[in-house]
Amino acid sequence: MRPQSTEGKARLLRTAGVSAPAFWHAYWTLRPPYDRGEILGPGYWRQVADSLGTHFDDHRIAQLVEADTASWSAVDDTMVALVEELATQGRRIGLLSDIPEELASYYQARHTWLQHFQLLAFSCRIGHAKPGPEAYRWCQQALQDEPDHILFVDDRQEDVQAAEAVGMRGHLFSTSARLREHLAQGASASD
């Protein structure tokens, strides 16, 4: 998926009706348990409201869940094409993504290209999130392969370094063209 959209961020702020700095601080500080599936959207948004010293009723919470999901819903079509290409080549590929249940359900209901992954490791369903070592170890065990046979690709250096710390090979994603070059040099594409 693409990074959270500017329009989506603005919509979240409008829906919450609070100031940007305080909102984003609460949003990100309280996010890890939500991404790990320890709570669902309503519980997360109640915590955000409490942190901001306000109250979100059930209607507002539903709007915030929908706005949050929409803000993360854009897909990078060049990466989808690469995933499909790798699957056609017979490469084993997996996905490790830090997302809450509402977003995981949204993606699975709308994106058939997810079927190309032998492993879908959504943080909300495995109980672990990047850059925690448990997330990478969970994936390695699920893939039933040695860590050094796994190439982990991510656009965050911290996440790539964490994968390398558990023995995986890492590639810092910048463009699909660079990733293609890296894969052409003989790297195995299990992420």
N, C-alpha and C positions, 0 to 999 in steps of 0.2 A: 504494500500500500504506500501511497505517497504521504509525506509529512502532513500534519494537521493543517488544514487550509486557513488562510487569513479570514476568509468570509465565515468559515465555521467558528473560528475563535470569536469574531465579533458577534455572531449569533448567540453563542454561549453567554457572553457578557450581557447582552441585551436581555436574554431570558432570565439570567440570575439577578439582574438589576443591582449589581454591586460594582465597586471600583476595581479596575483592572489589576493593580499590584496585589491587593489583598486576595482577590479571586484566584489569580494564578498561583500564588503561594499556597493557598489551601488546596487547590486542584492538584498540584504536583506533590505536595507533602503527603497528602492522604491517599494518593493513587496506588502505591505498591500493594496494599492488601486487596484492593479492588481488582487490580491486574492479576493477582495470584488466585482469585476466586474465593477469597475468604469472606467477601461480602458481595452482594449484588448491587445494581444501580441505585435502588431506593435507599439502601443503607449508606452507600457512599455519599450520595447527595445530601442526606441528613447530616452526616459528619461534616461535609463542606459547609452547610448552613450553620451548624453549631460553631464551627471554627470562625465563621464570619460574624457571629453574633446576630444571626437572622433566622428566619424560618421559611422553608419551602414546603408548601402544601403538596398533596399527592398529584394534583394537576401540574403544578410547576415542576415537580420531580420528573414526571413523565415527559414533559417538554425538554428538560435538561438531558435526560437519557437519550431522547431522539436527536437533539441538537449535537450532543457529544458524538454519537454514532455517525451522524452525517458529516461531522468535521473530519473524521478519519476514513471516510468511505471512498476516496479517490484512489484509483488503481493506476499503476504505471504499466501501460500497455506494452512497452518494449520489454519489460521484465516478464510479463505474462507470456509473451512470444518466446523468450529465452527458456522459461520453465517448460513450455510445450515442446520446444526443440530438444531440450535435454531429456525429456521423457521419451520422445520419439527415438532418441539415440540409445535408449535403454539404460540410462544412468539412474541410479538410485538417488532420489532427492527427498529432503525433508524440510519442514518449515518450523522454526521456533519463533514465536511472536508473542510479545507482551501485550495482551489485550484482555479486556474484561469479557464476561460471558455474553453480554448483549451484542458486542461487536463481533465476537466469534460466531454467534448464531446468524447475525446479519450477513457476514461473508459467506458462510456455508450455504445459506439459502439462495444467494445471488450469483455465486461465482463457481461455475463448474470446473474451471481450471484447477481448483484446489484438489481435484481428484487425481491429478498427476503426481502428487506427493505421496510417497510411501509412509511418511510420518507427518502428522499434523500435531505439533506440540504447542497448543495455545496455553499460555501461562495460567489462565483462569482454570484450566482443566487438569494441568499437571501439578499445580500448587507451587511452582517455582518460576522465578522470573530472572531475566538477564539483569545484571551481570553476575548473579549468584552462581557459584560453581555447580550447585545442585541441578540447575536447569540444563547445563551442558552434559552433566553425567547422566541425567534422566534420558536425554536424547541419544547419547552414546549407547546406553543399555537397550533402549527401544530399537535402535538400528542394528544392534547385535554385531557391532564392528569395533575394531580397535580405534582408539581416539586419533592416532596418527594417520588413519585411513579416511578421516572425515575432514573435509574442507568447510570451514564455517565462514560465511560471507555476511557482513553487516556494514551499515553505514556509520556506525558509532565505534570509534577506536577503543573505547572502554570495553565494549562487548566483544570485540575481536581479541583484545588482550586477555580477557577472562577465558575465552575459549582456548587460546593458546596455553594459558596457565594450567589447564586440565589435559593438555597433550594434543589438542586438535591443531590442525593447520588453519591459519587465518588469512583472510583477504579483506582489506578495507574497501568497501564498495564506494566508487565515485561515479562511474558511468557503466552502462551495460557494455559498451565497446571495450573498456578496460577489463571488465570481468571476462568477456569472451576471449580476449587475448590471454588472460591468465589461464583460463580453462584449456585453450589451444596448446599451451605449453606443457600439457600433460597432467594438470591437476585433476583430481577426482572431485566430482560435484555432489557431495553429500553434505547438505547444510542443515 
